[in-house]
Amino acid sequence: MIRHQQRFQNHLDDNLIHLHKNFFVSPSDPQYYEKVIRYLDANSPEAHYKIGQKFQLKGNLKRAVFHYKEVLKTYPSPFYSAANRAIQQLDQQQAQHAANLQQAFPGKNKGLLPPFMKTLLIVLLVFNLLLVLLFVGDKPIYKTISNMKVWGVGSSITYETVDTPFIMYLTPESANEEIEDALHKQAVALAKDMPKRSIIIYGIVSQDQTLRGKTMVLTNEEMAKRAIVVAQYHPETDTSVRIRFLNSAYDKHQPLSAIGANLVRTALAAYMRDNGKAPESLNKLLQDYPNNYLSFIPLEAETGSNEVSAANNGQGGWVYNSEAGDAAAMFYPNTVGPESISFEPVHIEINKVEHRLRLMSGNYLLEDKVVGLGANAATPLGDFIVNDRVQQPKGKNASSYGDAGLGLGDIALHGTYDESSIGSDKSLGCVRLTNEDVQALFPFVPKGTVVQIEASQWKSGDAKLIKNTETLIPLKKPELDQSPEHVIFHWLG
């Protein structure tokens, strides 16, 4: 469940959980878990378990059992064993209640059986007599019954087992194959000591060097929620160790977290180049033109927060330490460690032959746009640096540079109102984009971004397109003046 967090937040935001679109709810809401099921996850084991407890306290055992059984549909989960025990306890309570009633009113039900029940009892009595006759015959009773019954294809037999959960701490840089091998070996080793138990191992990523690789008994069910993978092994019924990567969000969010981290790192490197030292606060990157190194601090993809902490506590958002040795160690997600995401500066590649622009970070492709270039090969080749980030830039004419511009010195990447020039060579040397495309590009191009203009060949080779990069942009961005009123730009156009 993602908390509603952003850089400039209301003081009440910490008490809200984001359930659906613009719908937020407080955990103190009496109907909180009902709303989780309705708006977020209809199969949430935690929500069904909590609702089951609520009905049990109210004495509505039928509804309680229903929700506990809903928990059992998701396996494994931290609430599976607790729900199973709750169902057994309720069954025992109901049986004991029936026995107490029988003892308290031993003759109450005499003579109250309807005629059809009497007939049913007589039929059952006759059937039991037949079974006795079969039992004393030549064949054992189970063989006789098997001969009489027409069996379907296949059988499904379930034996009640005792789950024994463990936690294994994993390193962030571990490949899936390494994780699978470690879980398999550990499950087999544990099963040798507990052959009658069902071994469950929750794999959790840890930054603590003293814990990595260790396996411990699970004592806190909340820990299991952090697992990215689960292994299950019951040697009496299955010869295989069943391994399932639970937290698809971990892999899904990794590219977006890397892009968010490297966006800020690129701006940090430019700031240090310009000022000779790192900023004391990231707010120094969020200033009015010409010091608008960034337009915002991106949201950390896994938790949806852009809060900045001075130290790693695993609570989400980002870590910033201005005393660290380089940009990679200074800034990283507050969910992993600095070593988990390498520094791949955001940069732009322009292919003049194909009239295409690509915004890259390492091998991640953020944007791929068609551009217009200079007539008569007026757009120069080489490496350039974004020195100006301007909204509504002013030139000799009001509409010279479209809605936004990224200045590279004599030339710029800028918007245009002449969309017929996109894909062709009509400019005086600048790189033109549609106004829509330059606005899509602008938030993800920090000051200091390197722009490589090549004749034909992409430097990055094959690239992996990353979708939904707009989810890194917070709903409430800082109010920056990125449209200098009294600055006239003289880009070639």
N, C-alpha and C positions, 0 to 999 in steps of 0.2 A: 504494500500500500504506500503510495507516494505522498509525502507531506507537501503541502502547498508552501513552497519556499522560493524566494527571489531576493535579489540584492537589496532592494528598497522595499521592505515589507512592513505590513501593519503589525502592531504588537500582539494582535490576536492570532496571527497566522500560525504560530507554533502549536496551537491547540486544534488545528484543522487537518483533516485528512482529505486528499483529493480522491473522490470516488468516480465521478463521471462528468466529462466535459467541464462545465463551469459549476458543478455541484460539489460542495465541500461540506464536511460534517465533523462535528466534535466527537472525540471518543467518549465523552461523558454523556452524549445523547442516549437516552434509554432505549431508543430504537436503532442504535448504531450498527449492531451486527445484522439486523434485519435489512438495513439499507445497504450494507456491504453485499449481501446476497442478491438484493434487487438490482443494484446499479453496477457493482464491480465484478463479483465472481459468484455465480450461483452455486458453485461446488466448493466454496471455501471451507476446508475442514475446521479451521479455527472458529469461523462464524457459526457453523452448524453446532459445534461442540458447546459454544457459549450459550446459544439459544436453547440447546437441550438442557443445560444446567438450569437455565431460567425456568423452563417448564417443570423441571423436576422439583425445584423449590416451591413452585405454585401448586404442586400436587397433580399436575396434568401429565401423568406418566405416559399416556399414549403418544402425545406430541413430543415428549422428551425422547422416547424410544425412536420415533420417526427421525428426529434430527441426529441422534447418535448413529443410526444406521446410514444416514447420508454421509457422515464422516468416514464410515468404513468403505465407501465407494472410491475413496482416494487413498491409494496405498503405494509406497509408504508415506506417512505424514506424522508429524510430532504428536498428533491427537488420536492416532489410530488405536493405540493400546488403551489410552484412557477411556475412549468411547466404548471399546469392547468390554472393559471392566465395568463401566457404568451400566451397560445393557445386562450383563450377568447379575449385577447387584439388584437391579430392578426386577429381573425375573425371580431372583431368590426372595425378594420382599413380597412380590405378588403371591408366590407359592406359600410363603409363611403366613400371609394374610388369609389366604383361603383355608389353610390348616387351622388357624385360630378360630375362624368362623365355624368350621365344622365341629371343633371341640366345644365352642360356646353354645351352639344350637344343633346338637346331635340329631334331633328328630324333626328338624324344621322342614326338610325337603321330602319327608316320607309322604307317599301318596300323591305327590305333585307332578309326577312324570306324565306327560301327555301320551295318548295311545301310540303315536308313531314311534316314540322313544322306546316304549315297551317292545314294539315289534322289532326295532333295531337291535335291542339287547338279545332278543331270542335268536335272531339271525347270527349275531356274533358268537353266541354260545354254541350254536350248531357248527359254525366254522371252526371254533376252537376244538370241538370234539373230533372233527375231521383231521385236524392237524395232529392230534394225539394218535389217531389211527395211523397216519402216515409216519409218525415218529417211530412207532414200534414195528414198522415194516422192515423189509430187507435193505432198503437204501437209506442213507442218512437223510435227515430232513432237508438240509440245504440243497442236496442234489435233486431231491424230489421236486422242491419248489422251483429250482432252476429249469427243470424239464417242463414244468407246467407254464412258466412265464415266457412270453415272447419278448426277448431283450432287444433294445434298440442298439444302434451302432455307437460304440464307445461308452466310456464311463467317466465321470468326474467325481473324484474323492478328495475331500479336504480334511486334514488332520489339524486339530487345534495345537498351536505351537506357542512357545514363550519367546517373545522378541527381546533381544538383548542389544540395545543401541550403543554405538560408540561414535566418537569424534576423531577424525584424522585431519591433522593440520597440513595444508599443502602450501607450496611456494607459488607466488603469483606467476613466475616465469615457466612453470611446469607445462609441458605439452600434454595434450589429452592422452596420448599413448603412454606417457610416463605415469600419469595419474591412474589410468586403468591397470597398469602392471602393479603399481604399489597397492592399490585397493584389493586386487586379486590375491596377492601374496599374503596380505594382512588378514583377509577374510578366511583363507584356508588355515592360517596359523591359529587364529582364534577358535575356529571350529574344531581343531584337534583337542583343545582343552574343554570345549563345551559342545560335544557332538549332538546333544539333544536339543540345543537351542537354535533359534533362527537369528543369525548374526546380521545386524544392520550397521553399516558404517556410513556416517555423513562426512563428506569431504568439504573442508572449510579453508578458504584462502586466509593465510595469516602473515602479518608483517613481523611478528615476533620471532627473532632468530632462534630463541631457546625452545620454541614449540614446534618448529617446522619438522615434519616427518613423524611426530609423535602421535600415538593413538591412545585415547582415554575414554573411560566410560562416560556416556552422556548423562549428565546430572541436571542439566537445565534445558528444557524443551525449546526455549527461545533460541538456543544456539543452533538447533537444527534448521531454523528458518534461513540461516545464512549459507546453507550448504549449496554448492554448485553441482554436486554429484552425489549419488547414493549407491552403495553396493549392498546386495542382500544375498545371503548364502545359508541354506538349510540342507546340510549333507544327507539327512535321512530321506528327503523327498526329491532332491534335485542335485545333479552332479555339476551344475554350472553355477558360477558366481554371476549373479545378475547385476550389471552396472548400468546406471542410467544418469545422464547429465540432466539434472533437474533445472538448474537456473539458466535457461536459454538467454535470459536477460544479460547475464555476465558476458557472453560472447557477443550478443547483439549490441550492447552498449559500448563495448571496448573501442571500436573505431570512432564513434562519436566522442567518447571521452578523450581519445588521443587527439582528435581534431581540436576540441576545445582547449586542451592543455597546450598544444603547439601554436594555436592562435595567440594565446597570451605570451607564450615563450618567445615567439617571433617579435612581438612588440617590446618585450623586456630586453631582448638582445639589441634592438634598435635604440631604445632609451639609454642603455649602458654605453653604446657606441657614441651617442650624441652628448652624454653628460659625464661619462667617465666612471659612473658608479650605478648601482641598482637603486631604484626608488625605495624609500622607506615604506611607502604604501602603494598598493596597486591603483589607488585613486589618482596618482600622478600620471597614469596612462590614460585617464579619462578627463581630459581638459578640453577647453575650447581650442579652435584652430589658432595657431598651427601645431599645437601640442596634443592633438587628438590622435594619439597612437592607436587607440581602440575606440569603438563606439559603445562598448559594454563589456562586462565580464560574463562570458558564456555560462550557461547552466551546465553543471556536471551531469552527464547523461543518465547515470544509474539512479541517482536520487532526485534529480530535478532541482537541485539547489545550487546557487552560486555564492553562498556564504564562504568567507575566507577565514581559515584558522591559522594560528601561528605554529601549530604542531599537529602531527597526524594522530587523530583519535578514532578514525574509522567511521565518523558520523555523517559523512557526505559533504558535498561542496568541494572546496579546494584547500590546499595547504600552500602558504607563501612564506618563505624564509629568505629575507634579503641578504642574510649573512652567508648563505650557501655559496659554493664555488662557481656554479654556472647556472644558466637559465633552466636546464632540466632538473637540477636539484632544488632550485628555488621554488618551482611551481609544479604541482602535480595533484591528481584527484585525492581527496581525503577518504578514499575507499581502498586504495592499494598503496604502493610505495613508489618513490621516484624512479626506481630501477625498472618498474613494470612498463613504462611508456618512454620510448626513446625520443630524443628531440629531432624532429623532422620539420624544419622551418617551412611555413607556408610560403609558396612561391607561385609565379605565373609563367606559363610557357605559351609562346605564340608561334604558330606555324604559318609562315607567310604564303606558302604554296596552297595550303588547304583553307586559308582564311579562318583559322580557328584559334580560340584562346582556351586554355585549360588552367584552372586553379587547382593546385596540388598541395599535398602534405605527405611527403614520402611517396608511397605508392597509392595513396588514397586520392581519388578524384572528387573534388567538391563541386566544380562547375565546368561545363563544356559549352562554349558559346561561339557562334559565328560572328566574325568581325569584319569591318571595312578597313582598308589600309591606304597608304599614300599612293597617289598617281605617280607613274614613272619611277617606281621603286623608291619613293621619298621616305618611306618608313625605314629607319636605320636598323641594322643588325647589331646584336651584342647584348650585354647585361646592363640593366638599369635598376634604379632603386626608387620606390614610391616615397617621395618627399612631401607631397601634399595630398590630403584627403579632404575633398570639398563637396559640399552639397550646394546646388544651384550656383556654380561658378560663373563669374562675370568676365566677359571678354570685350572685344571691341563692339560686338553686337550682343544683344541680350540673349540670343538663342545660339550663340557660337558653340557652346560645349554641352548642351543638353541639360539633363537634370542633375548629373553628378560627374565628378572628374577625379582621377588619380594621377597627379602630376609626376612626371619622370624627368623634369628638367625642361628641355625645349619642346618635348612632346608629352602627350598624356593619353591615358585610356579614358575616354569620356563618352557621354551619351550624345545622341543626335536626333534631330527631328526629321532628318532626311533618311528614312529607312531604306530607300532604294540604293543607298551607298553601302549597305551591309552586304558583305560577300563579294565586294568589288574593290577597285582601286580608284578612289575619287578624292581622298583627303589630301591635305598638304604635308602629311607625314604622321599625323596622330593615328591612333588605333580607335576606331569608332565602334560603339555598341548601341543597340536600341536602348532607350531610356529604361525600359523594364529590365533589361539584362544588366545594365550598369548598376542599377539599384539592388539587384540580387547579389551582385558581386561585392559591392561596397562594404557591407558589414564584416566580411570575412577576409578583407585585405588590410592588414595593419600598416601603419607607417613603418617604413623600413623593409617592406616586402621586396624581394628581388624579382624582376621581370626579365625573362630570357626571350629574346626575339631571334628565331632561327629561320634559316632559309627553307628547310624542308623536313628535317628529321626530328622526331620527338626525343628529348633526352630521357624521359621517364619510361619509355617502352610501354608495356602493358600496364594499365592502371585499373584499380578497383573503384567503381562508382559507388559513392556513399550517398544514400538517400536520406531525406528528413533532416538535413543539416539545419533547417530553419527552427527545429525544436531546441537548438542551443541558444536561441535568442530569448532573453527574459521578456515577460509581458510588460514590465515597467523598466524602461531604459533610462539612464541618466540624461538629464536635459543639458545637452552640449550645444554650443554655438559653432556649427561646422559650415556656416555660410557667411564668410567675412564680407561685410557690406562695402568696405572701402578698398578692397584688393582687386585689382584688374589683372587677370592672367593673360599671358602672351604666348600660349602654346601655339604650335604651328596650325592646328585645326584640321 
